[in-house]
Amino acid sequence: MTILDPLAAPLFADVAGDIDVSFEFFPPKTEKMEETLWDSIETLKPLDPRFVSVTYGAGGTTRERTHNTVARIARETGIPAAAHLTCVEATREEIDQVAEEYWAAGVRHIVALRGDPPRAGEKYATHPGGYENAADLVAGLKKLHDFEISVAAYPECHPDSPSQMADLDNLKRKIDAGATRAITQFFFEPETFLRFRDDAAAAGITAEIVPGIMPVMSFASVVRMSAMCGTQVPGWMERLFEGLDDRPAARQLVAATLAAELSRKLYAGGVRQFHFYTLNRAELSYAICHLLGVRPKVPALVGA
């Protein structure tokens, strides 16, 4: 039997360069935030993302800002842009009108979501005359136009679902209604996603399932968001980020390393598509992509 010397392994084993990435942004509220957003888009654009998506506030509170941001991305960058759209606080006619405006602006990709209640702590209720849920919304959008549609998936079960199986059944309804792919809620251990992917396949879900990766900008914020969406935060993460609240540069280094390692383990499990929640900050996502072997695409020279 040959005993391999662990020191003989390379310090960094590169991946094969066959990764596709996409990025999520939120619409800016101020002129300064808008400047940061567009700096981030310009920074990530050379990585040739499959698409970038822009979120939609609870109750349609960012409707105009989301539309303007998505339309500008589509118009000025050449990056395929996806607009989030929810069922919350709107009739079918109102949502259909928003979708028609996106189509007219050249947007062909919608991230179709049920959405959260507009006021924290309330139980979700279908708006009178509105779409009942995400599957209903997907079906309605496909009747309007042949949109590419992404939907949400929850590796650790949606908080409103009575069970993991019920949650998978809901995901299958969304796919069967015409969705192209599912993008997952963020998670922090590779087994969480790989187990979910296997369970989804066993449930008859054949569409692409893309892991959503959330780099840690602030550990306290991650804990707060995780509690809202049912994501487990491992105990080792608290120890890892302990003492870094007042050291943002060090925290960024740790966060990039952690997210890259998570992504590399997913890659080892066969994952080739990754969706990054950027929180409108490019550097972390750029660093993670770099560690995964994603490099800027150099335009071909005319006549070369």
C-alpha positions as CSV (number, residue, x, y, z in Angstrom):
1,M,0.0,0.0,0.0
2,T,1.3,3.4,-1.0
3,I,1.2,6.1,1.7
4,L,0.7,9.5,0.1
5,D,2.7,12.4,1.6
6,P,0.2,15.2,2.4
7,L,3.0,17.7,1.9
8,A,3.4,16.5,-1.7
9,A,-0.1,17.8,-2.6
10,P,-0.2,21.2,-4.2
11,L,-0.9,24.1,-1.9
12,F,-3.7,25.3,-4.3
13,A,-5.3,22.8,-6.7
14,D,-6.9,24.8,-9.5
15,V,-10.3,23.9,-10.9
16,A,-10.9,23.3,-14.6
17,G,-12.2,26.7,-15.6
18,D,-15.7,25.4,-16.4
19,I,-17.7,27.4,-13.8
20,D,-20.6,29.7,-14.7
21,V,-21.4,32.5,-12.2
22,S,-24.3,35.0,-11.7
23,F,-24.7,37.8,-9.3
24,E,-27.6,39.4,-7.3
25,F,-27.9,43.1,-6.6
26,F,-30.5,45.3,-4.9
27,P,-31.8,48.6,-6.2
28,P,-30.0,51.6,-4.7
29,K,-31.8,54.0,-2.4
30,T,-29.4,57.0,-2.7
31,E,-27.1,58.6,-5.2
32,K,-24.1,57.2,-3.2
33,M,-25.5,53.7,-3.2
34,E,-26.2,54.0,-6.9
35,E,-22.6,54.9,-7.5
36,T,-21.5,51.9,-5.5
37,L,-23.8,49.6,-7.4
38,W,-22.6,50.6,-10.8
39,D,-19.0,50.4,-9.7
40,S,-19.8,46.8,-8.6
41,I,-21.5,45.9,-11.8
42,E,-18.5,47.3,-13.8
43,T,-16.1,45.3,-11.6
44,L,-17.9,42.0,-12.1
45,K,-18.9,42.5,-15.7
46,P,-15.5,41.2,-17.1
47,L,-16.2,37.8,-15.4
48,D,-18.9,37.3,-18.0
49,P,-21.8,36.4,-15.7
50,R,-24.6,34.3,-17.1
51,F,-26.9,36.9,-15.7
52,V,-27.3,39.4,-12.9
53,S,-30.5,39.8,-11.0
54,V,-32.1,42.8,-9.1
55,T,-34.3,42.3,-6.1
56,Y,-37.8,43.6,-5.5
57,G,-38.8,45.0,-2.1
58,A,-41.6,43.7,0.0
59,G,-45.0,44.9,-1.2
60,G,-43.4,46.2,-4.4
61,T,-41.8,49.0,-2.4
62,T,-38.8,49.2,-4.9
63,R,-40.8,48.6,-8.0
64,E,-39.7,51.7,-9.9
65,R,-36.1,51.5,-8.7
66,T,-35.9,47.8,-9.6
67,H,-37.3,48.5,-13.0
68,N,-34.9,51.4,-13.7
69,T,-31.9,49.4,-12.5
70,V,-32.7,46.3,-14.5
71,A,-33.5,48.3,-17.6
72,R,-30.3,50.2,-17.4
73,I,-28.3,47.0,-17.0
74,A,-30.0,45.6,-20.1
75,R,-29.5,48.8,-22.0
76,E,-25.9,49.7,-21.1
77,T,-23.9,46.6,-20.1
78,G,-24.9,43.8,-22.4
79,I,-25.2,41.5,-19.4
80,P,-28.4,39.5,-19.4
81,A,-30.5,41.1,-16.6
82,A,-33.1,39.3,-14.5
83,A,-35.8,41.2,-12.6
84,H,-37.3,39.9,-9.3
85,L,-41.0,39.9,-9.2
86,T,-43.3,38.9,-6.3
87,C,-47.0,38.2,-5.6
88,V,-47.2,40.5,-2.6
89,E,-49.6,43.5,-2.4
90,A,-50.7,43.5,-6.1
91,T,-53.4,42.1,-8.3
92,R,-52.7,39.8,-11.3
93,E,-53.3,42.8,-13.6
94,E,-50.8,44.9,-11.8
95,I,-48.2,42.2,-11.8
96,D,-48.8,41.5,-15.5
97,Q,-48.3,45.2,-16.3
98,V,-45.0,45.1,-14.5
99,A,-44.0,42.0,-16.5
100,E,-45.1,43.7,-19.8
101,E,-42.9,46.7,-18.9
102,Y,-39.9,44.5,-18.4
103,W,-40.5,42.7,-21.7
104,A,-40.8,46.1,-23.5
105,A,-37.5,47.1,-21.9
106,G,-35.8,44.1,-23.4
107,V,-35.7,42.1,-20.1
108,R,-36.4,38.4,-20.9
109,H,-35.6,36.8,-17.5
110,I,-37.7,37.0,-14.3
111,V,-37.0,35.7,-10.9
112,A,-40.5,34.7,-9.8
113,L,-41.1,34.6,-6.0
114,R,-44.1,34.4,-3.7
115,G,-42.5,37.2,-1.6
116,D,-42.6,38.0,2.1
117,P,-45.3,39.8,4.0
118,P,-44.9,43.5,3.7
119,R,-44.8,43.9,7.5
120,A,-42.5,41.7,9.6
121,G,-44.2,39.1,11.8
122,E,-47.3,38.9,9.7
123,K,-48.5,35.7,8.2
124,Y,-48.5,35.6,4.4
125,A,-51.9,36.1,2.7
126,T,-52.8,36.1,-1.0
127,H,-53.7,39.6,-2.2
128,P,-57.3,39.8,-3.3
129,G,-57.2,39.3,-7.1
130,G,-53.5,38.4,-7.0
131,Y,-51.4,35.4,-7.8
132,E,-51.7,32.8,-5.1
133,N,-48.1,31.7,-5.0
134,A,-44.9,31.4,-7.0
135,A,-46.1,28.5,-9.1
136,D,-49.2,30.5,-10.0
137,L,-47.0,33.5,-10.9
138,V,-44.8,31.4,-13.1
139,A,-47.8,30.0,-15.0
140,G,-49.1,33.6,-15.4
141,L,-45.8,34.9,-16.7
142,K,-45.4,32.1,-19.2
143,K,-48.9,33.0,-20.6
144,L,-47.7,36.5,-21.2
145,H,-44.4,35.8,-22.9
146,D,-41.8,33.1,-23.1
147,F,-39.8,34.5,-20.2
148,E,-36.8,32.6,-18.8
149,I,-37.8,32.1,-15.2
150,S,-35.8,31.4,-12.1
151,V,-37.5,30.4,-8.8
152,A,-36.4,30.0,-5.2
153,A,-35.4,26.8,-3.5
154,Y,-34.8,26.2,0.2
155,P,-32.2,23.5,1.1
156,E,-33.2,23.8,4.8
157,C,-37.0,24.1,4.1
158,H,-39.0,27.4,3.8
159,P,-40.1,28.6,7.2
160,D,-43.8,28.5,6.1
161,S,-43.6,24.9,4.8
162,P,-44.9,22.1,7.0
163,S,-42.2,19.7,6.0
164,Q,-39.3,19.2,3.7
165,M,-41.4,17.0,1.4
166,A,-44.1,19.6,1.2
167,D,-41.4,22.2,0.3
168,L,-40.0,19.9,-2.5
169,D,-43.6,19.4,-3.8
170,N,-43.9,23.2,-4.0
171,L,-40.6,23.5,-5.8
172,K,-41.8,20.8,-8.3
173,R,-45.0,22.7,-9.0
174,K,-43.0,25.8,-9.8
175,I,-40.7,23.9,-12.2
176,D,-43.7,22.1,-13.8
177,A,-45.4,25.5,-14.3
178,G,-42.6,26.5,-16.6
179,A,-39.6,27.7,-14.5
180,T,-36.2,27.2,-16.1
181,R,-34.1,26.8,-12.9
182,A,-34.1,27.1,-9.1
183,I,-31.7,29.3,-7.1
184,T,-31.3,28.4,-3.5
185,Q,-31.4,30.4,-0.3
186,F,-27.9,30.8,1.1
187,F,-26.5,28.0,3.3
188,F,-23.1,27.5,4.9
189,E,-22.2,23.8,4.6
190,P,-21.8,21.9,1.4
191,E,-23.6,18.8,2.6
192,T,-26.7,21.0,3.0
193,F,-26.9,21.7,-0.7
194,L,-25.7,18.3,-1.9
195,R,-28.3,16.5,0.2
196,F,-31.0,18.8,-1.0
197,R,-30.0,18.3,-4.6
198,D,-30.3,14.6,-4.2
199,D,-33.6,14.9,-2.5
200,A,-34.9,17.1,-5.3
201,A,-33.8,14.6,-7.9
202,A,-35.6,11.8,-6.0
203,A,-38.7,13.9,-6.0
204,G,-38.6,14.1,-9.8
205,I,-37.1,17.6,-10.1
206,T,-34.8,17.6,-13.2
207,A,-34.3,21.4,-13.6
208,E,-31.0,23.0,-12.8
209,I,-30.6,23.9,-9.1
210,V,-28.0,26.7,-8.5
211,P,-26.5,27.2,-5.1
212,G,-26.9,30.7,-3.7
213,I,-23.6,31.8,-2.0
214,M,-23.7,34.5,0.6
215,P,-20.3,35.9,1.5
216,V,-20.2,37.2,5.1
217,M,-20.1,41.0,5.1
218,S,-21.3,41.2,8.8
219,F,-21.7,38.1,11.0
220,A,-24.4,39.8,13.0
221,S,-26.4,40.5,9.8
222,V,-25.9,36.9,8.7
223,V,-27.3,35.6,12.0
224,R,-30.3,38.0,11.7
225,M,-31.1,37.1,8.0
226,S,-30.6,33.4,8.7
227,A,-33.1,33.5,11.6
228,M,-35.7,35.0,9.2
229,C,-35.3,32.4,6.4
230,G,-34.5,29.2,8.4
231,T,-30.8,28.9,7.6
232,Q,-28.7,27.2,10.2
233,V,-25.5,29.0,11.2
234,P,-22.9,26.5,12.3
235,G,-21.2,27.1,15.7
236,W,-17.8,27.1,14.1
237,M,-18.8,30.2,12.1
238,E,-19.3,32.2,15.3
239,R,-15.8,31.2,16.4
240,L,-14.3,32.0,13.0
241,F,-15.7,35.5,12.9
242,E,-15.2,36.3,16.6
243,G,-13.3,39.5,17.2
244,L,-13.6,40.7,13.5
245,D,-16.4,43.2,13.9
246,D,-14.0,46.1,14.1
247,R,-11.6,44.7,11.6
248,P,-13.4,44.8,8.2
249,A,-10.4,44.1,6.1
250,A,-9.5,40.9,8.1
251,R,-13.2,39.9,8.0
252,Q,-13.2,40.2,4.2
253,L,-10.2,37.9,3.9
254,V,-11.8,35.3,6.1
255,A,-15.2,35.6,4.4
256,A,-13.7,35.2,0.9
257,T,-11.7,32.2,2.0
258,L,-14.7,30.6,3.6
259,A,-17.0,31.1,0.6
260,A,-14.4,29.9,-1.8
261,E,-13.8,26.8,0.2
262,L,-17.6,26.1,0.3
263,S,-17.8,26.7,-3.5
264,R,-14.8,24.4,-4.1
265,K,-16.4,21.6,-2.1
266,L,-19.6,22.1,-4.1
267,Y,-17.5,21.9,-7.3
268,A,-16.0,18.6,-6.1
269,G,-19.7,17.5,-5.7
270,G,-20.4,18.2,-9.4
271,V,-21.7,21.8,-9.1
272,R,-20.7,24.1,-12.0
273,Q,-23.1,27.0,-11.6
274,F,-22.9,29.5,-8.7
275,H,-25.1,32.5,-7.8
276,F,-23.5,35.1,-5.5
277,Y,-25.5,37.4,-3.2
278,T,-23.2,40.5,-3.6
279,L,-25.1,42.9,-1.3
280,N,-23.9,45.4,-4.0
281,R,-20.3,45.0,-3.0
282,A,-18.1,43.5,-5.7
283,E,-14.7,42.8,-4.1
284,L,-15.7,39.7,-2.1
285,S,-17.5,38.1,-5.0
286,Y,-14.7,38.9,-7.3
287,A,-12.1,37.4,-5.0
288,I,-14.2,34.2,-4.6
289,C,-14.6,33.9,-8.3
290,H,-10.8,34.4,-8.8
291,L,-10.1,31.7,-6.3
292,L,-12.4,29.4,-8.3
293,G,-10.4,30.1,-11.5
294,V,-12.9,32.5,-13.0
295,R,-10.9,35.2,-14.9
296,P,-11.9,38.3,-16.9
297,K,-12.8,37.5,-20.5
298,V,-10.5,39.3,-22.9
299,P,-12.3,40.6,-26.0
300,A,-11.0,39.2,-29.2
301,L,-9.1,41.7,-31.4
302,V,-10.8,42.5,-34.6
303,G,-8.9,41.1,-37.5
304,A,-6.6,39.0,-35.3
